[in-house]
């Protein structure tokens, strides 16, 4: 099912003329926790902290999706600043 969802997302991005980010798990962990080999619990805790949640998001897949979104936003912002010369 994950590969089917990925295919739909890639198709939609292509139709919109967008180039999607493909982020490695270690890049997500680095963006969220500052450590590319962070454990799942550490990532969940930082996601909760960054989003001001009272507890870790559940199920695990939800925490993973939020972590990927945070990393994507972080990397996108970084890329824009590099291109602007900041």
C-alpha positions as CSV (number, residue, x, y, z in Angstrom):
1,X,0.0,0.0,0.0
2,X,2.8,2.4,0.8
3,X,4.2,2.1,-2.7
4,X,0.8,2.7,-4.2
5,X,0.5,5.9,-2.2
6,X,4.0,6.9,-3.2
7,X,3.1,6.4,-6.8
8,X,0.0,8.6,-6.5
9,X,2.0,11.4,-4.8
10,X,4.7,11.3,-7.5
11,X,2.2,11.4,-10.2
12,X,0.3,14.3,-8.7
13,X,3.6,16.2,-8.1
14,X,4.6,15.6,-11.8
15,X,1.2,16.9,-13.0
16,X,1.6,20.0,-10.8
17,X,5.1,20.6,-12.1
18,X,6.6,20.0,-8.7
19,X,9.8,18.2,-7.8
20,X,9.2,16.1,-4.6
21,X,11.7,15.8,-1.9
22,X,12.8,12.2,-1.1
23,X,14.1,12.3,2.4
24,X,16.2,9.4,3.9
25,X,15.2,8.3,7.4
26,X,18.6,9.5,8.8
27,X,17.8,13.0,7.3
28,X,14.4,13.0,9.0
29,X,16.0,12.1,12.3
30,X,18.7,14.7,11.9
31,X,16.2,17.5,11.1
32,X,13.9,16.6,14.0
33,X,16.3,15.5,16.7
34,X,19.7,16.9,15.6
35,X,21.0,13.3,15.5
36,X,20.8,11.1,12.4
37,X,20.8,7.9,14.4
38,X,18.1,8.9,16.9
39,X,15.7,6.2,18.1
40,X,12.0,6.1,17.2
41,X,11.0,7.2,20.7
42,X,13.3,10.2,20.6
43,X,11.8,11.2,17.2
44,X,8.3,10.8,18.6
45,X,9.2,12.9,21.7
46,X,10.7,15.7,19.6
47,X,7.7,15.8,17.2
48,X,5.5,16.2,20.3
49,X,7.8,18.9,21.6
50,X,8.1,20.8,18.4
51,X,4.3,20.8,17.8
52,X,3.4,21.6,21.4
53,X,1.6,18.3,21.9
54,X,0.9,17.0,25.4
55,X,1.9,13.5,24.5
56,X,3.6,11.6,21.6
57,X,1.5,11.3,18.5
58,X,0.0,7.8,17.9
59,X,0.0,5.6,16.1
60,X,3.7,5.4,15.2
61,X,2.8,6.0,11.5
62,X,1.3,9.4,12.4
63,X,4.4,10.4,14.3
64,X,6.6,9.3,11.3
65,X,4.4,11.3,8.9
66,X,4.7,14.4,11.1
67,X,8.4,14.0,11.4
68,X,8.8,13.7,7.6
69,X,6.7,16.9,7.2
70,X,8.8,18.7,9.7
71,X,12.0,17.6,8.0
72,X,10.6,18.5,4.6
73,X,9.7,22.0,5.7
74,X,13.1,22.4,7.4
75,X,15.0,21.3,4.3
76,X,12.8,23.4,2.0
77,X,13.5,26.5,4.1
78,X,17.2,25.7,4.2
79,X,17.3,25.3,0.4
80,X,15.5,28.6,-0.2
81,X,17.9,30.4,2.1
82,X,21.0,28.9,0.4
83,X,19.7,30.0,-3.0
84,X,19.1,33.6,-1.7
85,X,22.6,33.7,-0.2
86,X,21.6,33.8,3.5
